[in-house]
Amino acid sequence: MARVKRAVMTRKRRKKILKLSKGYFGGKSKLFRTAKQAVMKSGQYAYIGRKQKKRDFRKIWITRISAGCKQNGMNYSTFINGLKKANIALNRKMLSEIAISDPAAFSSLCEKAKSSL
């Protein structure tokens, strides 16, 4: 039976890790063992960061909506409650865009939310 030589696959695996670690500081981009650790850790950070990005954007949208509500004499929670009771189904991303780009339309939304309470 023929002998299996694994040098090709080993080289391929190491090159893949070193390519991913390009740009890292010091030995993390040159030495396989430290590069592998750095790539694994950066993958964990990237995974966590993708979840945190969603949270951060939602926080920003809520802050913008709250600021728009304050200008119209409401607070955020009563505004959202009024919109739900008025059957206005807009997500927070769109509400924040309206609050920034079209304050008159946001004011009318606030009035509808007030009247439905």
N, C-alpha and C positions, 0 to 999 in steps of 0.2 A: 504494500500500500504506500502511496506517495506521502511524503512528509509535508505538513502544512507549515508554511512560513507566514508569520503574521506581521512582518515589518511594514508592509504596505498599509494595512489597516491601522496599525499603531501610529504611523506617520500621519495618516489622514486625520485621525482623531486629535492628535496633538496640534496639527496645523489649524484645525477648526477652532480649537480653544484659543490658540495664540492669535488667530484672526479676530475673534470676538473681544480679546483683551487689548487690542491695538489702541494706543492712546493712554493707557493706564500709566501711572507714575512708577518709575524704577523697575525693579525686578518683576512687578506684576504683569508687565507686558513682554518680558523676555524669558522668564523661567516657567516651565510648564506647571509645576506643582502650585506655586503661588498664583499663577495666572488662572488656574482652574478654580482655586478658592475664591479669587476676586470675581470671576465670571459667575460662579454660583451665587455669591452674595449680591452681585449687581442684579442678577435675575430675580432674587427675592425682593430687593428694593423696587424693581420695576413692577413686579406683581402687586406689591402693596401700594405703590404710587398710582397705579391704574384705578384702584378702589378709592384712594384718597382724593383723586382728581374729581370724581363724581360728587363726593361730599363737599369739596371746596367750592365747586361751581354752584351747587344748591345753596350754600351759605351766602355766596355773592348775590345770587338772584333774590333771595329772601331779604337781604339787606337793602337792595335797590328798591324792591317793592315797598318795604317798610318806610323808606325815605319818601317815596312818592305818596304813600298814605298819610304820612305826617303833614305833608304840604296841603293835603285835602282835609285835615282835621279828623283823621281816623288812626287807629292803630292796625297793625298787620293782621292780628287774629280776627278782629271783627270784620275786616275787609274780606278775608278768605271765607269766613263763615257766611257773610252776605252774598258773596259770589256763588257759593254752593246752594244757598236757598233760592237764589235767582236763576238757578240752572245755567249758569255761565261756566262752561268747561274750557278754561284756558290754563295751560300749564305754567309753572313759575318762570320758566325761561322766556316764554312769550310775554308774560305780564311784565317782566323786568325790561324787556326790549321796548314795550309800549311806554313804560314809565320814563325811559330815557329819551326815546326818539319822538314820542307824540304825547306830551303832557295833557293836551286837551282831551284826547281819547281816554287817557287814564282817569282824568277827572270825571268823565261821564260814567266810566266803570265804577268809580267810587260812589257816585250818586245812585246808580242802580243797586249797588250793594247796600247802601244806607236805606234805600226805600224798601228793600226786601226784608229788612230786619224787623 
